[in-house]
């Protein structure tokens, strides 16, 4: 996730993942839209979303709240914790 360190961009990838977690229909289009909004390439945004997917799959407590995922992603990527 070297393409951004802005928490709001990371949060956007988490929100996107949560929205399409159980439904892949429209995921690619949503990634393209988010990439346009963030001024990034779809592949960079897709990689960020995939990282969120991996963290989500590793959440063993059953919580899938964005704050839980964001904390785990920050821990994994060494991203700043300040929002």
N, C-alpha and C positions, 0 to 999 in steps of 0.2 A: 504494500500500500504506500509506496514511496510517492505516488502521484499526488497525495494531499496529506496534510496534517490538520486540516480544519475539522473540528468535531462535528459541525453541521453537515459536512460532506459525508463523513462516516455515518452519521445518524441517517442520512438519506439512503445510504446503501442498506442499512439495517431495516429501515421502513420498507424499502422495496422488497427485500428478502421476505420479510414477514407477510407482506401482501401476497406474494406468489409462492409461498413455501409449499402449499399443498396443491398448487395449480400452475403448471408450467405454461399454460395458454397465456400469451401476451407478455411473457417475461422478457423476451428479446426486444420487443418494442418498448417496453418500460425502461430497459437498460439504455437503449438508444436515446430515449427522451431525457433520462437523467444525465446521460453523457453530454447532451446539448446544453442542459441547464447548468452543468458544472464546468463546461468548456473543456471536457476531457474526451478521450477516445472511448468508444463502446467497449473495446477490449480491456482497458484499464478499469472501467467501472465494473465490467463483468468479473474481473479478477478480484476486485474488492468484495463484490457480492458473494463470490465463491468462498472467500475467506470467512465471511459471515456465516455462510451455510455450514462450513466445517466447524466453526465455533458453536453454532446452534446444535449441531449433531453431537457435540461433546458435552453439552449441558446435561448432566445426569440428574439434576434435581427436578426436571420437568418444567422449570420456569423458562418461558420464552419471551419475557418482557424485553423491550429494547434496551433498558438500562442494564440488565444482566448481560446481554450480548455485547453492548458497548464496553462495559467494564472488562469482559473477557477479551475482547478484541484489543483494547488498550493494553492489557497485560501482555497479550501475545506479541503485539507489534511494537511495544515500547513507546506508544504514542502518549502525548501529554494528557494528563487527567483533567486539567482545567477546562471547564465548559464556558 
